[in-house]
């Protein structure tokens, strides 16, 4: 299946949740950049980076949940078992 033409069938609430979370993360990243420019103590910067990584993990988990409940479910219903291999590759990549 051509992945360039597929669209995620997420509802507006999900999209809004994901975008809001990513906007907050974007702000956190800008904050870390400013901390580095101001030569803030390394441990403080590393703690903020850890917080950003946790926030990104939260976005990934939400998106993975929605992916299972919509995209994967729909493709399995259509008899497309390739989605299982695709999903496994994605999960293994996320766990690195």
Phi and psi restraints in degrees (range 20) as a CNS / XPLOR table:
assign (resid 1 and name C) (resid 2 and name N)
       (resid 2 and name CA) (resid 2 and name C) 1.0 -75.6 20.0 2
assign (resid 2 and name N) (resid 2 and name CA)
       (resid 2 and name C) (resid 3 and name N) 1.0 110.5 20.0 2
assign (resid 2 and name C) (resid 3 and name N)
       (resid 3 and name CA) (resid 3 and name C) 1.0 -72.7 20.0 2
assign (resid 3 and name N) (resid 3 and name CA)
       (resid 3 and name C) (resid 4 and name N) 1.0 -16.9 20.0 2
assign (resid 3 and name C) (resid 4 and name N)
       (resid 4 and name CA) (resid 4 and name C) 1.0 -74.0 20.0 2
assign (resid 4 and name N) (resid 4 and name CA)
       (resid 4 and name C) (resid 5 and name N) 1.0 -16.6 20.0 2
assign (resid 4 and name C) (resid 5 and name N)
       (resid 5 and name CA) (resid 5 and name C) 1.0 -104.6 20.0 2
assign (resid 5 and name N) (resid 5 and name CA)
       (resid 5 and name C) (resid 6 and name N) 1.0 -6.3 20.0 2
assign (resid 5 and name C) (resid 6 and name N)
       (resid 6 and name CA) (resid 6 and name C) 1.0 -77.7 20.0 2
assign (resid 6 and name N) (resid 6 and name CA)
       (resid 6 and name C) (resid 7 and name N) 1.0 142.4 20.0 2
assign (resid 6 and name C) (resid 7 and name N)
       (resid 7 and name CA) (resid 7 and name C) 1.0 -123.3 20.0 2
assign (resid 7 and name N) (resid 7 and name CA)
       (resid 7 and name C) (resid 8 and name N) 1.0 148.2 20.0 2
assign (resid 7 and name C) (resid 8 and name N)
       (resid 8 and name CA) (resid 8 and name C) 1.0 -80.3 20.0 2
assign (resid 8 and name N) (resid 8 and name CA)
       (resid 8 and name C) (resid 9 and name N) 1.0 131.3 20.0 2
assign (resid 8 and name C) (resid 9 and name N)
       (resid 9 and name CA) (resid 9 and name C) 1.0 -87.9 20.0 2
assign (resid 9 and name N) (resid 9 and name CA)
       (resid 9 and name C) (resid 10 and name N) 1.0 37.9 20.0 2
assign (resid 9 and name C) (resid 10 and name N)
       (resid 10 and name CA) (resid 10 and name C) 1.0 -74.5 20.0 2
assign (resid 10 and name N) (resid 10 and name CA)
       (resid 10 and name C) (resid 11 and name N) 1.0 145.7 20.0 2
assign (resid 10 and name C) (resid 11 and name N)
       (resid 11 and name CA) (resid 11 and name C) 1.0 -76.1 20.0 2
assign (resid 11 and name N) (resid 11 and name CA)
       (resid 11 and name C) (resid 12 and name N) 1.0 167.6 20.0 2
assign (resid 11 and name C) (resid 12 and name N)
       (resid 12 and name CA) (resid 12 and name C) 1.0 -62.8 20.0 2
assign (resid 12 and name N) (resid 12 and name CA)
       (resid 12 and name C) (resid 13 and name N) 1.0 -33.3 20.0 2
assign (resid 12 and name C) (resid 13 and name N)
       (resid 13 and name CA) (resid 13 and name C) 1.0 -62.4 20.0 2
assign (resid 13 and name N) (resid 13 and name CA)
       (resid 13 and name C) (resid 14 and name N) 1.0 -45.1 20.0 2
assign (resid 13 and name C) (resid 14 and name N)
       (resid 14 and name CA) (resid 14 and name C) 1.0 -63.9 20.0 2
assign (resid 14 and name N) (resid 14 and name CA)
       (resid 14 and name C) (resid 15 and name N) 1.0 -45.3 20.0 2
assign (resid 14 and name C) (resid 15 and name N)
       (resid 15 and name CA) (resid 15 and name C) 1.0 -60.4 20.0 2
assign (resid 15 and name N) (resid 15 and name CA)
       (resid 15 and name C) (resid 16 and name N) 1.0 -43.2 20.0 2
assign (resid 15 and name C) (resid 16 and name N)
       (resid 16 and name CA) (resid 16 and name C) 1.0 -63.1 20.0 2
assign (resid 16 and name N) (resid 16 and name CA)
       (resid 16 and name C) (resid 17 and name N) 1.0 -42.7 20.0 2
assign (resid 16 and name C) (resid 17 and name N)
       (resid 17 and name CA) (resid 17 and name C) 1.0 -59.4 20.0 2
assign (resid 17 and name N) (resid 17 and name CA)
       (resid 17 and name C) (resid 18 and name N) 1.0 -48.2 20.0 2
assign (resid 17 and name C) (resid 18 and name N)
       (resid 18 and name CA) (resid 18 and name C) 1.0 -64.0 20.0 2
assign (resid 18 and name N) (resid 18 and name CA)
       (resid 18 and name C) (resid 19 and name N) 1.0 -44.6 20.0 2
assign (resid 18 and name C) (resid 19 and name N)
       (resid 19 and name CA) (resid 19 and name C) 1.0 -65.2 20.0 2
assign (resid 19 and name N) (resid 19 and name CA)
       (resid 19 and name C) (resid 20 and name N) 1.0 -41.9 20.0 2
assign (resid 19 and name C) (resid 20 and name N)
       (resid 20 and name CA) (resid 20 and name C) 1.0 -61.7 20.0 2
assign (resid 20 and name N) (resid 20 and name CA)
       (resid 20 and name C) (resid 21 and name N) 1.0 -44.7 20.0 2
assign (resid 20 and name C) (resid 21 and name N)
       (resid 21 and name CA) (resid 21 and name C) 1.0 -62.0 20.0 2
assign (resid 21 and name N) (resid 21 and name CA)
       (resid 21 and name C) (resid 22 and name N) 1.0 -43.9 20.0 2
assign (resid 21 and name C) (resid 22 and name N)
       (resid 22 and name CA) (resid 22 and name C) 1.0 -66.8 20.0 2
assign (resid 22 and name N) (resid 22 and name CA)
       (resid 22 and name C) (resid 23 and name N) 1.0 -34.4 20.0 2
assign (resid 22 and name C) (resid 23 and name N)
       (resid 23 and name CA) (resid 23 and name C) 1.0 -63.1 20.0 2
assign (resid 23 and name N) (resid 23 and name CA)
       (resid 23 and name C) (resid 24 and name N) 1.0 -41.7 20.0 2
assign (resid 23 and name C) (resid 24 and name N)
       (resid 24 and name CA) (resid 24 and name C) 1.0 -63.7 20.0 2
assign (resid 24 and name N) (resid 24 and name CA)
       (resid 24 and name C) (resid 25 and name N) 1.0 -42.3 20.0 2
assign (resid 24 and name C) (resid 25 and name N)
       (resid 25 and name CA) (resid 25 and name C) 1.0 -63.1 20.0 2
assign (resid 25 and name N) (resid 25 and name CA)
       (resid 25 and name C) (resid 26 and name N) 1.0 -41.6 20.0 2
assign (resid 25 and name C) (resid 26 and name N)
       (resid 26 and name CA) (resid 26 and name C) 1.0 -58.5 20.0 2
assign (resid 26 and name N) (resid 26 and name CA)
       (resid 26 and name C) (resid 27 and name N) 1.0 -42.2 20.0 2
assign (resid 26 and name C) (resid 27 and name N)
       (resid 27 and name CA) (resid 27 and name C) 1.0 -64.0 20.0 2
assign (resid 27 and name N) (resid 27 and name CA)
       (resid 27 and name C) (resid 28 and name N) 1.0 -40.1 20.0 2
assign (resid 27 and name C) (resid 28 and name N)
       (resid 28 and name CA) (resid 28 and name C) 1.0 -63.0 20.0 2
assign (resid 28 and name N) (resid 28 and name CA)
       (resid 28 and name C) (resid 29 and name N) 1.0 -40.9 20.0 2
assign (resid 28 and name C) (resid 29 and name N)
       (resid 29 and name CA) (resid 29 and name C) 1.0 -64.2 20.0 2
assign (resid 29 and name N) (resid 29 and name CA)
       (resid 29 and name C) (resid 30 and name N) 1.0 -42.8 20.0 2
assign (resid 29 and name C) (resid 30 and name N)
       (resid 30 and name CA) (resid 30 and name C) 1.0 -61.1 20.0 2
assign (resid 30 and name N) (resid 30 and name CA)
       (resid 30 and name C) (resid 31 and name N) 1.0 -38.2 20.0 2
assign (resid 30 and name C) (resid 31 and name N)
       (resid 31 and name CA) (resid 31 and name C) 1.0 -62.5 20.0 2
assign (resid 31 and name N) (resid 31 and name CA)
       (resid 31 and name C) (resid 32 and name N) 1.0 -42.3 20.0 2
assign (resid 31 and name C) (resid 32 and name N)
       (resid 32 and name CA) (resid 32 and name C) 1.0 -64.4 20.0 2
assign (resid 32 and name N) (resid 32 and name CA)
       (resid 32 and name C) (resid 33 and name N) 1.0 -41.1 20.0 2
assign (resid 32 and name C) (resid 33 and name N)
       (resid 33 and name CA) (resid 33 and name C) 1.0 -58.6 20.0 2
assign (resid 33 and name N) (resid 33 and name CA)
       (resid 33 and name C) (resid 34 and name N) 1.0 -45.1 20.0 2
assign (resid 33 and name C) (resid 34 and name N)
       (resid 34 and name CA) (resid 34 and name C) 1.0 -63.3 20.0 2
assign (resid 34 and name N) (resid 34 and name CA)
       (resid 34 and name C) (resid 35 and name N) 1.0 -38.4 20.0 2
assign (resid 34 and name C) (resid 35 and name N)
       (resid 35 and name CA) (resid 35 and name C) 1.0 -61.4 20.0 2
assign (resid 35 and name N) (resid 35 and name CA)
       (resid 35 and name C) (resid 36 and name N) 1.0 -42.8 20.0 2
assign (resid 35 and name C) (resid 36 and name N)
       (resid 36 and name CA) (resid 36 and name C) 1.0 -65.4 20.0 2
assign (resid 36 and name N) (resid 36 and name CA)
       (resid 36 and name C) (resid 37 and name N) 1.0 -43.4 20.0 2
assign (resid 36 and name C) (resid 37 and name N)
       (resid 37 and name CA) (resid 37 and name C) 1.0 -62.5 20.0 2
assign (resid 37 and name N) (resid 37 and name CA)
       (resid 37 and name C) (resid 38 and name N) 1.0 -31.7 20.0 2
assign (resid 37 and name C) (resid 38 and name N)
       (resid 38 and name CA) (resid 38 and name C) 1.0 -88.0 20.0 2
assign (resid 38 and name N) (resid 38 and name CA)
       (resid 38 and name C) (resid 39 and name N) 1.0 2.6 20.0 2
assign (resid 38 and name C) (resid 39 and name N)
       (resid 39 and name CA) (resid 39 and name C) 1.0 59.6 20.0 2
assign (resid 39 and name N) (resid 39 and name CA)
       (resid 39 and name C) (resid 40 and name N) 1.0 40.1 20.0 2
assign (resid 39 and name C) (resid 40 and name N)
       (resid 40 and name CA) (resid 40 and name C) 1.0 -63.6 20.0 2
assign (resid 40 and name N) (resid 40 and name CA)
       (resid 40 and name C) (resid 41 and name N) 1.0 148.4 20.0 2
assign (resid 40 and name C) (resid 41 and name N)
       (resid 41 and name CA) (resid 41 and name C) 1.0 -51.3 20.0 2
assign (resid 41 and name N) (resid 41 and name CA)
       (resid 41 and name C) (resid 42 and name N) 1.0 133.7 20.0 2
assign (resid 41 and name C) (resid 42 and name N)
       (resid 42 and name CA) (resid 42 and name C) 1.0 -53.4 20.0 2
assign (resid 42 and name N) (resid 42 and name CA)
       (resid 42 and name C) (resid 43 and name N) 1.0 -43.3 20.0 2
assign (resid 42 and name C) (resid 43 and name N)
       (resid 43 and name CA) (resid 43 and name C) 1.0 -61.0 20.0 2
assign (resid 43 and name N) (resid 43 and name CA)
       (resid 43 and name C) (resid 44 and name N) 1.0 -37.9 20.0 2
assign (resid 43 and name C) (resid 44 and name N)
       (resid 44 and name CA) (resid 44 and name C) 1.0 -65.5 20.0 2
assign (resid 44 and name N) (resid 44 and name CA)
       (resid 44 and name C) (resid 45 and name N) 1.0 -40.6 20.0 2
assign (resid 44 and name C) (resid 45 and name N)
       (resid 45 and name CA) (resid 45 and name C) 1.0 -65.9 20.0 2
assign (resid 45 and name N) (resid 45 and name CA)
       (resid 45 and name C) (resid 46 and name N) 1.0 -44.2 20.0 2
assign (resid 45 and name C) (resid 46 and name N)
       (resid 46 and name CA) (resid 46 and name C) 1.0 -62.0 20.0 2
assign (resid 46 and name N) (resid 46 and name CA)
       (resid 46 and name C) (resid 47 and name N) 1.0 -37.1 20.0 2
assign (resid 46 and name C) (resid 47 and name N)
       (resid 47 and name CA) (resid 47 and name C) 1.0 -64.3 20.0 2
assign (resid 47 and name N) (resid 47 and name CA)
       (resid 47 and name C) (resid 48 and name N) 1.0 -38.6 20.0 2
assign (resid 47 and name C) (resid 48 and name N)
       (resid 48 and name CA) (resid 48 and name C) 1.0 -67.8 20.0 2
assign (resid 48 and name N) (resid 48 and name CA)
       (resid 48 and name C) (resid 49 and name N) 1.0 -38.7 20.0 2
assign (resid 48 and name C) (resid 49 and name N)
       (resid 49 and name CA) (resid 49 and name C) 1.0 -62.9 20.0 2
assign (resid 49 and name N) (resid 49 and name CA)
       (resid 49 and name C) (resid 50 and name N) 1.0 -41.0 20.0 2
assign (resid 49 and name C) (resid 50 and name N)
       (resid 50 and name CA) (resid 50 and name C) 1.0 -60.7 20.0 2
assign (resid 50 and name N) (resid 50 and name CA)
       (resid 50 and name C) (resid 51 and name N) 1.0 -39.9 20.0 2
assign (resid 50 and name C) (resid 51 and name N)
       (resid 51 and name CA) (resid 51 and name C) 1.0 -63.2 20.0 2
assign (resid 51 and name N) (resid 51 and name CA)
       (resid 51 and name C) (resid 52 and name N) 1.0 -40.8 20.0 2
assign (resid 51 and name C) (resid 52 and name N)
       (resid 52 and name CA) (resid 52 and name C) 1.0 -64.3 20.0 2
assign (resid 52 and name N) (resid 52 and name CA)
       (resid 52 and name C) (resid 53 and name N) 1.0 -42.9 20.0 2
assign (resid 52 and name C) (resid 53 and name N)
       (resid 53 and name CA) (resid 53 and name C) 1.0 -62.0 20.0 2
assign (resid 53 and name N) (resid 53 and name CA)
       (resid 53 and name C) (resid 54 and name N) 1.0 -39.9 20.0 2
assign (resid 53 and name C) (resid 54 and name N)
       (resid 54 and name CA) (resid 54 and name C) 1.0 -64.2 20.0 2
assign (resid 54 and name N) (resid 54 and name CA)
       (resid 54 and name C) (resid 55 and name N) 1.0 -40.6 20.0 2
assign (resid 54 and name C) (resid 55 and name N)
       (resid 55 and name CA) (resid 55 and name C) 1.0 -65.0 20.0 2
assign (resid 55 and name N) (resid 55 and name CA)
       (resid 55 and name C) (resid 56 and name N) 1.0 -40.9 20.0 2
assign (resid 55 and name C) (resid 56 and name N)
       (resid 56 and name CA) (resid 56 and name C) 1.0 -64.6 20.0 2
assign (resid 56 and name N) (resid 56 and name CA)
       (resid 56 and name C) (resid 57 and name N) 1.0 -38.0 20.0 2
assign (resid 56 and name C) (resid 57 and name N)
       (resid 57 and name CA) (resid 57 and name C) 1.0 -60.3 20.0 2
assign (resid 57 and name N) (resid 57 and name CA)
       (resid 57 and name C) (resid 58 and name N) 1.0 -39.6 20.0 2
assign (resid 57 and name C) (resid 58 and name N)
       (resid 58 and name CA) (resid 58 and name C) 1.0 -62.6 20.0 2
assign (resid 58 and name N) (resid 58 and name CA)
       (resid 58 and name C) (resid 59 and name N) 1.0 -40.8 20.0 2
assign (resid 58 and name C) (resid 59 and name N)
       (resid 59 and name CA) (resid 59 and name C) 1.0 -63.5 20.0 2
assign (resid 59 and name N) (resid 59 and name CA)
       (resid 59 and name C) (resid 60 and name N) 1.0 -44.3 20.0 2
assign (resid 59 and name C) (resid 60 and name N)
       (resid 60 and name CA) (resid 60 and name C) 1.0 -61.3 20.0 2
assign (resid 60 and name N) (resid 60 and name CA)
       (resid 60 and name C) (resid 61 and name N) 1.0 -42.8 20.0 2
assign (resid 60 and name C) (resid 61 and name N)
       (resid 61 and name CA) (resid 61 and name C) 1.0 -64.6 20.0 2
assign (resid 61 and name N) (resid 61 and name CA)
       (resid 61 and name C) (resid 62 and name N) 1.0 -43.4 20.0 2
assign (resid 61 and name C) (resid 62 and name N)
       (resid 62 and name CA) (resid 62 and name C) 1.0 -62.4 20.0 2
assign (resid 62 and name N) (resid 62 and name CA)
       (resid 62 and name C) (resid 63 and name N) 1.0 -46.3 20.0 2
assign (resid 62 and name C) (resid 63 and name N)
       (resid 63 and name CA) (resid 63 and name C) 1.0 -65.4 20.0 2
assign (resid 63 and name N) (resid 63 and name CA)
       (resid 63 and name C) (resid 64 and name N) 1.0 -39.1 20.0 2
assign (resid 63 and name C) (resid 64 and name N)
       (resid 64 and name CA) (resid 64 and name C) 1.0 -63.4 20.0 2
assign (resid 64 and name N) (resid 64 and name CA)
       (resid 64 and name C) (resid 65 and name N) 1.0 -42.8 20.0 2
assign (resid 64 and name C) (resid 65 and name N)
       (resid 65 and name CA) (resid 65 and name C) 1.0 -59.6 20.0 2
assign (resid 65 and name N) (resid 65 and name CA)
       (resid 65 and name C) (resid 66 and name N) 1.0 -47.5 20.0 2
assign (resid 65 and name C) (resid 66 and name N)
       (resid 66 and name CA) (resid 66 and name C) 1.0 -65.9 20.0 2
assign (resid 66 and name N) (resid 66 and name CA)
       (resid 66 and name C) (resid 67 and name N) 1.0 -35.0 20.0 2
assign (resid 66 and name C) (resid 67 and name N)
       (resid 67 and name CA) (resid 67 and name C) 1.0 -63.0 20.0 2
assign (resid 67 and name N) (resid 67 and name CA)
       (resid 67 and name C) (resid 68 and name N) 1.0 -45.0 20.0 2
assign (resid 67 and name C) (resid 68 and name N)
       (resid 68 and name CA) (resid 68 and name C) 1.0 -59.7 20.0 2
assign (resid 68 and name N) (resid 68 and name CA)
       (resid 68 and name C) (resid 69 and name N) 1.0 -47.5 20.0 2
assign (resid 68 and name C) (resid 69 and name N)
       (resid 69 and name CA) (resid 69 and name C) 1.0 -76.7 20.0 2
assign (resid 69 and name N) (resid 69 and name CA)
       (resid 69 and name C) (resid 70 and name N) 1.0 -14.7 20.0 2
assign (resid 69 and name C) (resid 70 and name N)
       (resid 70 and name CA) (resid 70 and name C) 1.0 -122.6 20.0 2
assign (resid 70 and name N) (resid 70 and name CA)
       (resid 70 and name C) (resid 71 and name N) 1.0 -73.7 20.0 2
assign (resid 70 and name C) (resid 71 and name N)
       (resid 71 and name CA) (resid 71 and name C) 1.0 -58.6 20.0 2
assign (resid 71 and name N) (resid 71 and name CA)
       (resid 71 and name C) (resid 72 and name N) 1.0 -51.7 20.0 2
assign (resid 71 and name C) (resid 72 and name N)
       (resid 72 and name CA) (resid 72 and name C) 1.0 -65.2 20.0 2
assign (resid 72 and name N) (resid 72 and name CA)
       (resid 72 and name C) (resid 73 and name N) 1.0 -47.2 20.0 2
assign (resid 72 and name C) (resid 73 and name N)
       (resid 73 and name CA) (resid 73 and name C) 1.0 -57.2 20.0 2
assign (resid 73 and name N) (resid 73 and name CA)
       (resid 73 and name C) (resid 74 and name N) 1.0 -45.2 20.0 2
assign (resid 73 and name C) (resid 74 and name N)
       (resid 74 and name CA) (resid 74 and name C) 1.0 -63.0 20.0 2
assign (resid 74 and name N) (resid 74 and name CA)
       (resid 74 and name C) (resid 75 and name N) 1.0 -45.0 20.0 2
assign (resid 74 and name C) (resid 75 and name N)
       (resid 75 and name CA) (resid 75 and name C) 1.0 -68.0 20.0 2
assign (resid 75 and name N) (resid 75 and name CA)
       (resid 75 and name C) (resid 76 and name N) 1.0 -37.1 20.0 2
assign (resid 75 and name C) (resid 76 and name N)
       (resid 76 and name CA) (resid 76 and name C) 1.0 -65.6 20.0 2
assign (resid 76 and name N) (resid 76 and name CA)
       (resid 76 and name C) (resid 77 and name N) 1.0 -39.9 20.0 2
assign (resid 76 and name C) (resid 77 and name N)
       (resid 77 and name CA) (resid 77 and name C) 1.0 -60.2 20.0 2
assign (resid 77 and name N) (resid 77 and name CA)
       (resid 77 and name C) (resid 78 and name N) 1.0 -33.2 20.0 2
assign (resid 77 and name C) (resid 78 and name N)
       (resid 78 and name CA) (resid 78 and name C) 1.0 -83.4 20.0 2
assign (resid 78 and name N) (resid 78 and name CA)
       (resid 78 and name C) (resid 79 and name N) 1.0 1.3 20.0 2
assign (resid 78 and name C) (resid 79 and name N)
       (resid 79 and name CA) (resid 79 and name C) 1.0 84.7 20.0 2
assign (resid 79 and name N) (resid 79 and name CA)
       (resid 79 and name C) (resid 80 and name N) 1.0 13.0 20.0 2
assign (resid 79 and name C) (resid 80 and name N)
       (resid 80 and name CA) (resid 80 and name C) 1.0 -90.3 20.0 2
assign (resid 80 and name N) (resid 80 and name CA)
       (resid 80 and name C) (resid 81 and name N) 1.0 89.4 20.0 2
assign (resid 80 and name C) (resid 81 and name N)
       (resid 81 and name CA) (resid 81 and name C) 1.0 -75.8 20.0 2
assign (resid 81 and name N) (resid 81 and name CA)
       (resid 81 and name C) (resid 82 and name N) 1.0 -11.6 20.0 2
assign (resid 81 and name C) (resid 82 and name N)
       (resid 82 and name CA) (resid 82 and name C) 1.0 -60.8 20.0 2
assign (resid 82 and name N) (resid 82 and name CA)
       (resid 82 and name C) (resid 83 and name N) 1.0 -23.7 20.0 2
assign (resid 82 and name C) (resid 83 and name N)
       (resid 83 and name CA) (resid 83 and name C) 1.0 -61.0 20.0 2
assign (resid 83 and name N) (resid 83 and name CA)
       (resid 83 and name C) (resid 84 and name N) 1.0 -28.3 20.0 2
assign (resid 83 and name C) (resid 84 and name N)
       (resid 84 and name CA) (resid 84 and name C) 1.0 -66.3 20.0 2
assign (resid 84 and name N) (resid 84 and name CA)
       (resid 84 and name C) (resid 85 and name N) 1.0 -47.4 20.0 2
assign (resid 84 and name C) (resid 85 and name N)
       (resid 85 and name CA) (resid 85 and name C) 1.0 -63.2 20.0 2
assign (resid 85 and name N) (resid 85 and name CA)
       (resid 85 and name C) (resid 86 and name N) 1.0 -41.9 20.0 2
assign (resid 85 and name C) (resid 86 and name N)
       (resid 86 and name CA) (resid 86 and name C) 1.0 -59.9 20.0 2
assign (resid 86 and name N) (resid 86 and name CA)
       (resid 86 and name C) (resid 87 and name N) 1.0 -44.9 20.0 2
assign (resid 86 and name C) (resid 87 and name N)
       (resid 87 and name CA) (resid 87 and name C) 1.0 -66.2 20.0 2
assign (resid 87 and name N) (resid 87 and name CA)
       (resid 87 and name C) (resid 88 and name N) 1.0 -42.1 20.0 2
assign (resid 87 and name C) (resid 88 and name N)
       (resid 88 and name CA) (resid 88 and name C) 1.0 -61.0 20.0 2
assign (resid 88 and name N) (resid 88 and name CA)
       (resid 88 and name C) (resid 89 and name N) 1.0 -43.8 20.0 2
assign (resid 88 and name C) (resid 89 and name N)
       (resid 89 and name CA) (resid 89 and name C) 1.0 -59.0 20.0 2
assign (resid 89 and name N) (resid 89 and name CA)
       (resid 89 and name C) (resid 90 and name N) 1.0 -42.5 20.0 2
assign (resid 89 and name C) (resid 90 and name N)
       (resid 90 and name CA) (resid 90 and name C) 1.0 -64.7 20.0 2
assign (resid 90 and name N) (resid 90 and name CA)
       (resid 90 and name C) (resid 91 and name N) 1.0 -45.4 20.0 2
assign (resid 90 and name C) (resid 91 and name N)
       (resid 91 and name CA) (resid 91 and name C) 1.0 -64.0 20.0 2
assign (resid 91 and name N) (resid 91 and name CA)
       (resid 91 and name C) (resid 92 and name N) 1.0 -43.1 20.0 2
assign (resid 91 and name C) (resid 92 and name N)
       (resid 92 and name CA) (resid 92 and name C) 1.0 -63.6 20.0 2
assign (resid 92 and name N) (resid 92 and name CA)
       (resid 92 and name C) (resid 93 and name N) 1.0 -38.9 20.0 2
assign (resid 92 and name C) (resid 93 and name N)
       (resid 93 and name CA) (resid 93 and name C) 1.0 -64.5 20.0 2
assign (resid 93 and name N) (resid 93 and name CA)
       (resid 93 and name C) (resid 94 and name N) 1.0 -39.5 20.0 2
assign (resid 93 and name C) (resid 94 and name N)
       (resid 94 and name CA) (resid 94 and name C) 1.0 -66.7 20.0 2
assign (resid 94 and name N) (resid 94 and name CA)
       (resid 94 and name C) (resid 95 and name N) 1.0 -30.0 20.0 2
assign (resid 94 and name C) (resid 95 and name N)
       (resid 95 and name CA) (resid 95 and name C) 1.0 -84.0 20.0 2
assign (resid 95 and name N) (resid 95 and name CA)
       (resid 95 and name C) (resid 96 and name N) 1.0 -5.2 20.0 2
